[in-house]
Amino acid sequence: MVRYLNPKIHPICLRTTTSLRKLRDESIFIMEILEYRKVIYVDSEFLSKVMSVYKDVRREWVRKGRV
């Protein structure tokens, strides 16, 4: 039996290299995951690396409304 805690959240699994590549390419999907803090599980070392890249990318990213 599967129990859904929040039906609006659907887990997506990405390899570390793929997620970093998408983040550097300013993927709206990845940016919104980090923007709204919807990370379900991540290695703490990898998360610190992601957040470092995110801060650099976020400075350049201009958000226009909610996608």
C-alpha positions in Angstrom: 0.0 0.0 0.0 1.3 3.4 -1.0 0.5 6.4 1.2 0.9 9.9 -0.2 1.7 12.6 2.3 1.3 15.4 -0.2 -0.2 14.6 -3.6 1.3 17.9 -5.0 4.9 16.6 -4.5 6.1 13.9 -6.9 9.7 12.7 -6.3 12.1 13.0 -9.1 15.5 11.3 -9.0 18.5 12.8 -10.8 22.1 11.8 -10.9 24.4 14.3 -9.3 26.1 15.1 -12.6 22.8 15.6 -14.3 21.3 17.9 -11.6 24.5 20.1 -11.5 24.5 20.3 -15.3 20.8 21.3 -15.4 21.4 23.8 -12.6 24.3 25.4 -14.5 22.2 25.5 -17.6 19.6 27.4 -15.6 16.9 24.8 -15.9 13.6 26.3 -14.6 12.7 22.9 -13.2 15.8 22.7 -11.0 15.7 26.4 -10.1 12.1 26.2 -8.8 12.9 23.0 -6.8 15.6 24.9 -5.0 13.7 28.2 -4.9 10.7 26.6 -3.1 12.9 24.2 -1.0 11.2 21.0 -2.2 14.4 18.9 -1.9 13.2 15.6 -0.3 16.5 13.8 0.1 20.1 14.7 -0.7 23.6 14.0 0.6 24.7 17.0 2.8 28.0 17.4 1.0 26.3 17.4 -2.4 23.7 19.8 -1.1 26.4 22.3 0.0 27.9 22.1 -3.5 24.5 22.5 -5.2 23.7 25.5 -3.0 27.0 27.1 -3.9 26.3 26.7 -7.6 22.7 27.9 -7.1 23.8 31.1 -5.4 26.1 31.9 -8.4 23.4 31.0 -11.0 20.6 32.8 -9.0 22.4 36.1 -9.2 22.1 36.0 -13.0 18.6 34.5 -13.1 15.7 36.9 -13.5 12.4 35.5 -12.4 9.3 36.8 -14.1 6.2 35.6 -12.3 5.4 32.0 -11.4 5.9 29.4 -14.1 
